[in-house]
Every structure is written in C-alpha cells, then in structure tokens.
C-alpha cells in the first residue's frame, strides 16, 4: 500500500523534525503524537480510514469538528482542547515550509482560535504541610527510607517529576557541597544544590543501595520492583499515598489536591517568601526567562502586601472621628445606658 502524503509528512514531523531539529523531549513528542492519534480515531469513526487520509482532505472545518468531538463526546476540558490544538498548530507551521502548495490551507487551520479558559490559582503547600507530608514514610523500612529520600529530593530540588524519574547515580555529586544535575525541558541541563537534611538522606540511601548498582553512573537513582526507572505515574502514586495519610491526620487539608508539580510550586514560594531573589529561583527551577518565574511573585499575596507596605509612606490622611463620635449628646446618652 502506497503511503499518503499526510502519512509521510506526519511521520517525518514526529520522527525527525520534533526530536531532531526542534530538540523536543520524548514527552513532548508523545503528547503531539497523542493529539494526532485522536484526530485519526475521530476520522475513523466517521468512515474515513486513517490510511486513506490525505492533506487535501484536512481543512479548517474538519479540525474544528475534531475539537468539538473532543469536548462533546470525550468530555475533554477547554484546556485539553487547547493542548491538542497547539499540537496541530506546530504541525501546520512546519507544513507551510514542507508543502508550500498548501499554504492557504495551513493558514486557515492556524487561524482557529484557542478557547478562553479561566486561569487556576496556583496551589502550593505551607512549610508545616511539607513537614507533615515528609513525616509520613516509615523510616524503619527500606521502602519508607527510599520514599522519604525521593519526596525530599522532589521538594528540595524543585524538580519536575520527569526530571526526578530521569535521575541517575552519575547525576549526583556527593562531595560537599552536594549538587544534583537535572535534565530539563529542551535538553537543558542545570545544577541544583540541596539542603543539609536532604543531603544526609541521600548519603544514607546511597550507602544502603547495592554498590554494584551505584558503581554504574548510568543506572537509575530510583527504580521500581522490576529494576526499571520510576515513571511519572509511579512517582505520583507514591506521593498520593503519603498525601492521603497526611490528610487523614489533618496535617494537610483534605480539600487540597497535591501533585508532584505542587511540590515544585511550594519550593519556589518558600524561597520567595524567605527573600531569595527571583533570578536565583529562576536558575533553581531551570527556567529560561525570569518572566516565567515572576508568576510566583504574582501568586503570593503576602509578598505583594509587604512590597506595598515598604514602598513609601501612604499619602492618605489618618481617618478622622466619625460623625456619631463627635455628637456629644449622643455620646452622653450611650454612656447613660451603662448606668
């Protein structure tokens, strides 16, 4: 069977362009792949087999129909709809150069607007809540000590969950001061120092692990029962287990939803509240631009309030006595009520 032009271009886009020329991570490539899997699945439901789909058949009307199908039939939120549309955007931006005869069709699809979504308030835990969470693993057991090390590293480094999953023994420099090498988005590598208690936990974990494993720098720092590196879902499962325990003890509010990324937000907010410069927080989190890090300053009400209080003296006059306080007859009458 001869492949269609759509199959050829999509294969080149996902297999060569994204990982090769754009330097996208495998997680990004998988996300974009999933977006097109849904598009093909939707068209298959409408009696248009994926292996017969061509670039000429895909227009703005078809893409808008797929997006509507995502919301109405699959129950996806507007945010997920926008994520899928973003993947389609990048493909048709790429296609403008690869198939210039379809330039008008590409621009029609690129003009599909995103849906407006309400921005969520950033969620983070207080220091007391972090302490309550880290108090849950049973350090009398090997698995408990491992989980405590894992959660402490996740919080103390402010790492993304995939960055923690990708950690290898070779990424740890245990000579003082201890530094963790994280591999972030777009292949960016950055160094993060850790605090003394986490350093001691990591030392103990290192010594407890089989020396044959730790001798190999490429071996995963944290593994599952099969000896393979932990997945993002695996780390989220472990975190949720201890969050549930902390919530049952009222250490964390039962209404609080805690994900691995919430620990990253928490670390950034605690640094900001302690007076650490945004530039250093940017470097710790592996952000490219400090404007990305500024979201934490905007989210912290106490930080904004203190900044306003310290800016300059308020020109507003002190409030004068209210009219009823100036009315002596009224005041005398009120005092007489207590006699």
Phi, psi and omega per residue, in radians:
X1 nan 2.255 -3.136
X2 -1.364 2.226 -3.132
X3 -1.200 2.579 3.110
X4 -1.381 2.890 3.127
X5 -1.125 -0.540 3.097
X6 -1.155 -0.770 3.133
X7 -1.084 -0.714 -3.123
X8 -1.149 -0.852 -3.098
X9 -1.168 -0.690 3.140
X10 -1.164 -0.687 3.106
X11 -1.113 -0.742 3.111
X12 -1.156 -0.664 -3.110
X13 -1.144 -0.848 -3.101
X14 -1.358 -0.612 -3.044
X15 -1.524 -0.530 -3.053
X16 -2.100 -0.876 -3.009
X17 -1.160 -0.909 -3.071
X18 -1.108 -0.943 -3.127
X19 -1.313 -0.513 -3.066
X20 -1.524 -1.099 -3.059
X21 -1.428 -0.662 -3.115
X22 -1.515 -0.312 3.133
X23 1.210 0.473 3.140
X24 -1.253 2.591 3.079
X25 -1.268 2.882 3.134
X26 -1.138 -0.521 3.100
X27 -1.134 -0.693 3.100
X28 -1.152 -0.752 3.125
X29 -1.072 -0.738 3.125
X30 -1.124 -0.682 3.128
X31 -1.092 -0.777 3.121
X32 -1.165 -0.657 3.106
X33 -1.072 -0.735 -3.136
X34 -1.102 -0.622 3.122
X35 -1.071 -0.734 -3.131
X36 -1.361 -0.441 3.040
X37 -1.113 -0.694 3.102
X38 -1.162 -0.686 3.111
X39 -1.075 -0.773 -3.140
X40 -1.186 -0.652 3.126
X41 -1.124 -0.736 3.128
X42 -1.096 -0.758 -3.124
X43 -1.192 -0.565 3.120
X44 -1.151 -0.638 3.090
X45 -1.111 -0.482 -3.105
X46 -1.700 0.477 3.057
X47 1.109 0.631 3.037
X48 -2.209 1.528 -3.063
X49 -0.931 2.405 -3.099
X50 -0.988 -0.622 -3.076
X51 -1.251 -0.153 3.119
X52 -1.866 -0.037 -3.074
X53 -1.280 2.289 3.128
X54 -2.059 2.896 3.126
X55 -1.113 -0.576 -3.140
X56 -1.143 -0.489 -3.092
X57 -1.430 -0.254 -3.099
X58 -1.683 1.968 3.108
X59 -2.271 -3.067 -3.106
X60 -1.058 -0.701 -3.125
X61 -1.081 -0.731 -3.137
X62 -1.146 -0.798 -3.119
X63 -1.112 -0.741 3.109
X64 -1.112 -0.601 3.086
X65 -1.146 -0.681 3.102
X66 -1.138 -0.755 3.129
X67 -1.102 -0.693 3.102
X68 -1.152 -0.678 3.100
X69 -1.088 -0.673 3.118
X70 -1.046 -0.748 -3.092
X71 -1.341 -0.792 -3.014
X72 -1.411 -0.720 -3.048
X73 -1.641 -0.636 -3.114
X74 -1.721 -0.149 3.084
X75 1.250 0.450 -3.138
X76 -1.298 2.602 3.110
X77 -1.345 2.962 3.113
X78 -1.122 -0.572 3.126
X79 -1.132 -0.762 3.118
X80 -1.168 -0.695 3.074
X81 -0.991 -0.769 3.138
X82 -1.156 -0.621 3.103
X83 -1.112 -0.745 3.133
X84 -1.168 -0.667 3.109
X85 -1.147 -0.633 3.117
X86 -1.065 -0.677 3.103
X87 -1.131 -0.699 3.104
X88 -1.169 -0.697 3.080
X89 -0.936 -0.890 -3.058
X90 -1.120 -0.613 3.117
X91 -1.144 -0.759 -3.099
X92 -1.360 -0.362 2.967
X93 -1.175 -0.765 3.073
X94 -1.101 -0.713 -3.048
X95 -1.194 -0.429 3.135
X96 -1.006 -0.576 -3.121
X97 -1.574 -0.492 -3.107
X98 -1.482 -0.497 -3.128
X99 -2.366 1.237 -3.060
X100 -1.067 -0.362 3.111
X101 -1.214 -0.226 3.099
X102 -1.857 0.381 -3.058
X103 -1.016 -0.767 -3.135
X104 -1.110 -0.721 3.111
X105 -1.102 -0.720 3.123
X106 -1.083 -0.764 -3.103
X107 -1.187 -0.571 3.069
X108 -1.097 -0.762 -3.135
X109 -1.227 -0.648 3.135
X110 -1.213 -0.239 3.128
X111 -1.559 -0.027 3.086
X112 -1.158 2.176 -3.058
X113 -1.402 2.666 2.977
X114 -1.257 2.695 3.032
X115 -1.460 2.469 3.085
X116 -1.275 2.329 3.110
X117 -2.227 2.588 3.121
X118 -1.341 2.230 -3.137
X119 -1.223 2.335 3.128
X120 -1.429 2.573 3.062
X121 -1.260 2.342 -3.114
X122 -1.101 2.302 -3.129
X123 -1.777 2.350 3.065
X124 -2.667 2.800 -3.119
X125 -1.729 2.617 3.042
X126 -1.330 2.945 3.105
X127 -1.069 -0.684 3.117
X128 -1.095 -0.665 3.129
X129 -1.218 -0.653 3.065
X130 -1.097 -0.742 3.114
X131 -1.108 -0.704 3.109
X132 -1.107 -0.671 3.121
X133 -1.155 -0.808 -3.081
X134 -1.281 -0.188 3.091
X135 -1.467 -0.119 -3.036
X136 -1.386 -0.725 -3.113
X137 -1.031 2.415 3.128
X138 -1.441 1.800 -3.060
X139 -1.324 0.016 3.048
X140 -1.390 -0.226 -3.129
X141 -1.956 2.734 3.128
X142 -1.116 -0.760 -3.122
X143 -1.147 -0.644 3.118
X144 -1.139 -0.730 3.108
X145 -1.145 -0.673 3.112
X146 -1.128 -0.776 -3.117
X147 -1.162 -0.648 3.108
X148 -1.119 -0.731 3.099
X149 -1.089 -0.740 -3.116
X150 -1.106 -0.847 -3.116
X151 -1.205 -0.642 3.117
X152 -1.128 -0.718 3.105
X153 -1.155 -0.725 -3.134
X154 -1.040 -0.751 3.120
X155 -1.305 -0.850 -2.971
X156 -1.190 -0.574 3.123
X157 -1.507 -0.302 -3.042
X158 1.149 0.463 -3.049
X159 -1.283 2.613 2.932
X160 -1.213 2.703 -3.048
X161 -1.073 -0.648 3.126
X162 -1.195 -0.577 3.106
X163 -1.129 -0.662 3.087
X164 -1.203 -0.738 -3.138
X165 -1.085 -0.559 -3.082
X166 -1.472 -0.095 -3.089
X167 -1.074 2.389 3.077
X168 -2.114 2.877 3.119
X169 -1.009 -0.576 -3.137
X170 -1.237 -0.186 3.137
X171 -1.541 -0.021 -3.093
X172 -1.885 2.209 3.006
X173 -1.922 1.803 -3.034
X174 -1.482 -0.191 3.068
X175 -1.175 2.425 -3.028
X176 -1.150 2.346 -0.095
X177 -1.384 2.507 -3.125
X178 -1.209 2.331 -3.105
X179 -2.303 2.437 3.099
X180 -1.888 2.306 3.079
X181 -1.712 2.045 -3.119
X182 -1.883 2.491 3.075
X183 -1.848 1.866 -3.024
X184 -1.648 -2.792 -3.115
X185 -1.125 2.553 3.091
X186 1.137 0.382 3.129
X187 1.330 0.162 -3.141
X188 -1.241 2.287 3.120
X189 -1.944 2.290 3.128
X190 -2.500 2.718 -3.073
X191 -1.796 2.407 -3.110
X192 -2.271 2.166 3.036
X193 -1.371 2.744 3.099
X194 -2.168 2.785 -3.096
X195 -1.401 2.845 -3.006
X196 -1.002 -0.803 3.141
X197 -1.057 -0.694 3.112
X198 -1.183 -0.639 3.099
X199 -1.054 -0.746 3.138
X200 -1.152 -0.702 3.083
X201 -1.073 -0.710 -3.120
X202 -1.188 -0.693 3.081
X203 -1.030 -0.847 -3.114
X204 -1.104 -0.714 3.125
X205 -1.118 -0.743 -3.140
X206 -1.038 -0.793 -3.105
X207 -1.201 -0.542 -3.115
X208 -1.336 -0.477 3.139
X209 -1.231 2.715 3.101
X210 -1.041 2.250 -3.103
X211 -1.115 -0.450 3.096
X212 -1.125 -0.575 3.113
X213 -1.292 -0.856 -3.039
X214 -1.199 -0.296 3.120
X215 -1.262 -0.348 -3.131
X216 -1.703 1.944 -3.067
X217 -1.073 -0.456 -3.082
X218 -1.522 0.012 -3.103
X219 -1.398 2.417 -3.117
X220 -1.029 2.451 3.130
X221 -1.192 -0.713 3.130
X222 -2.113 2.260 -3.092
X223 -2.144 2.820 3.004
X224 -1.608 -2.989 -3.082
X225 -1.140 -0.411 -3.136
X226 -1.521 0.043 -3.138
X227 1.423 0.130 3.117
X228 -1.704 2.776 -3.118
X229 -1.130 2.611 -3.137
X230 -1.129 2.585 3.056
X231 -1.638 2.947 3.076
X232 -1.067 -0.723 3.130
X233 -1.126 -0.643 3.126
X234 -1.129 -0.738 3.120
X235 -1.160 -0.729 3.118
X236 -1.097 -0.649 3.123
X237 -1.116 -0.787 3.140
X238 -1.112 -0.770 3.116
X239 -1.056 -0.804 -3.095
X240 -1.080 -0.600 3.126
X241 -1.062 -0.790 -3.109
X242 -1.375 -0.497 3.043
X243 -1.110 -0.739 3.126
X244 -1.075 -0.712 3.111
X245 -1.112 -0.782 -3.137
X246 -1.133 -0.628 3.126
X247 -1.201 -0.626 3.115
X248 -1.157 -0.439 3.110
X249 -1.692 0.119 3.128
X250 1.149 0.352 3.057
X251 -1.334 -0.466 3.067
X252 -2.289 2.449 -3.132
X253 -1.034 2.347 3.135
X254 -1.065 -0.388 -3.129
X255 -1.445 -0.207 -3.071
X256 -1.367 2.210 3.058
X257 -1.647 2.123 -3.063
X258 -2.040 2.099 3.054
X259 -2.043 2.938 3.079
X260 -0.967 -0.582 -3.123
X261 -1.244 -0.417 3.080
X262 -1.136 -0.606 3.077
X263 -1.154 -0.616 3.075
X264 -1.130 -0.795 3.077
X265 -1.057 -0.717 -3.097
X266 -1.091 -0.771 3.127
X267 -1.058 -0.779 -3.136
X268 -1.108 -0.752 -3.126
X269 -1.157 -0.693 -3.141
X270 -1.157 -0.649 3.079
X271 -1.150 -0.761 -3.136
X272 -1.094 -0.771 -3.132
X273 -1.180 -0.367 3.102
X274 -1.533 -0.001 3.087
X275 1.622 0.203 3.125
X276 -1.268 2.382 -3.121
X277 -1.097 2.496 -3.134
X278 -1.032 -0.522 -3.135
X279 -1.104 -0.716 3.135
X280 -1.241 -0.634 3.089
X281 -1.141 -0.682 3.085
X282 -1.006 -0.799 -3.120
X283 -1.172 -0.650 3.136
X284 -1.125 -0.695 -3.095
X285 -1.471 -0.154 -3.141
X286 1.322 0.439 3.086
X287 -1.326 2.553 3.109
X288 -1.348 -0.705 -3.055
X289 -2.162 2.445 -3.139
X290 -1.131 -0.380 3.119
X291 -1.089 -0.506 3.075
X292 -1.181 -0.632 -3.110
X293 -1.324 -0.396 -3.096
X294 -1.097 -0.274 3.130
X295 -1.056 -0.500 3.136
X296 -1.259 -0.657 3.089
X297 -1.151 -0.642 3.129
X298 -1.244 -0.466 -3.074
X299 -1.460 -0.386 -3.047
X300 -1.565 1.836 -3.115
X301 -1.114 -0.690 -3.125
X302 -1.125 -0.707 3.130
X303 -1.061 -0.762 -3.135
X304 -1.191 -0.693 -3.121
X305 -1.125 -0.764 -3.141
X306 -1.163 -0.631 3.105
X307 -1.098 -0.692 3.115
X308 -1.200 -0.683 -3.112
X309 -1.153 -0.589 -3.081
X310 -1.596 -0.113 -3.043
X311 -1.124 -1.016 3.135
X312 -2.942 2.802 -3.135
X313 -1.100 2.458 -3.133
X314 -1.233 2.357 3.107
X315 -1.358 -0.150 -3.107
X316 -1.207 2.391 3.140
X317 -1.273 2.734 3.063
X318 -1.132 2.512 -3.124
X319 -1.128 2.378 3.083
X320 -1.437 2.925 3.092
X321 -1.076 2.496 3.128
X322 -1.270 2.911 -3.046
X323 -1.061 -0.697 -3.080
X324 -1.211 -0.469 3.092
X325 -1.266 -0.478 3.139
X326 -1.415 -0.298 -3.107
X327 -1.400 1.751 -3.053
X328 -1.126 -0.678 3.139
X329 -1.069 -0.728 3.125
X330 -1.149 -0.719 3.137
X331 -1.100 -0.752 3.113
X332 -1.086 -0.677 -3.135
X333 -1.148 -0.716 3.129
X334 -1.128 -0.696 3.138
X335 -1.154 -0.596 -3.115
X336 -1.172 -0.368 -3.130
X337 -1.202 -0.421 -3.112
X338 -1.515 -0.051 -3.105
X339 -1.538 nan nan
